[in-house]
Amino acid sequence: MNRIRSLLLLLVVFALLLGAGCLQEQNTLPEPTPGASHEGMQQNLGNMTRAIQGSLDSLDINVSDAAGALGTTGLSGPGTDAILVEMAACHPSILSAITYDPNGTVLSAEPAAAKMVIGQNILEQSVIHRTLSTKKPAMGELFPLRQGRQGVAIGYPVFSANGTFLGGVSMAFSPYALVTPITEEAMTHVPYTYIVAQPDGLLLYHVNPAMVENETLNDTFFSDFPEVLDLVDQYSTNRTGYTTFSYFATGTTKIVPKETFWDTVMLHGTEWRVLVIREV
């Protein structure tokens, strides 16, 4: 009976976290499918894409909820700061949370390391420009933040209770930090590795952290691996697919044949490719 009560309590707590739109832990990955068959690869790829999509959706809900609350507090002041603090603390991958006026000037920012951007105009950033010009949510590609590091931003327009357009709110996060807990947990169960990339080939996650944020198509290192360049060319235009290629075995300098299936996750029109890879 005590065990049943404990399980019910855990379910209630989990439901409350979901309702808050706050992604605290990566609990969305289903039990991996063992084996090295194509069926196993595809099933694990499905698990991976669902988990990553769920994580993106949770961050998106967090920004959407903040936009609704900021319609009451306004885009600066103690109430605004409290909302941004909660946003920035919602997941370890989050780098900053900011508000900005209709001209793209930053009004508030959290955490403390991001406050240096207050007063700066950031209209040239794609998500800021899209959010303000369309008055609709947006997610962009990886870009350099003014306070340092690189991140991806999700932006939402903010309207007052009477419908007046006030400006916007955005959250910048690290795709690598968002994806790594999911892939690391999966790779303890299956003989696969994973890659997450933008359609243009820029790597958002790789088992070798040194490869992250590299632009595959523009990196001379990959000129010795034309099959890798062909892979990028294929997934740049195809949302799903399968191919083979040769590359270094994980953690070695030995070149081995590999195969991969890939699929796509998307938020507000921006796509990421998710690849599951097996050494043949």
Secondary structure, DSSP 8 states (H G I E B T S, - for coil): -HHHHHHHHHHHHHHHHHHTT---S---------SSSHHHHHHHHHHHHHHHHHHHHHHHHHHHHHHHHHHHH-SSSHHHHHHHHHHHTS-TTEEEEEEE-TTSBEEEEESGGGGGGTT-B-TTSHHHHHHHHH-S-EE---EE-TTSSEEEEEEEEEE-TT--EEEEEEEEE-HHHHHHHHHHHHHTTSS-EEEEE-TTSBEEE-SSGGGTT-BGGG-GGGGG-HHHHHHHHHHHH-SSEEEEEEEE-TTSS-EEEEEEEEEEEEETTEEEEEEEEEE-
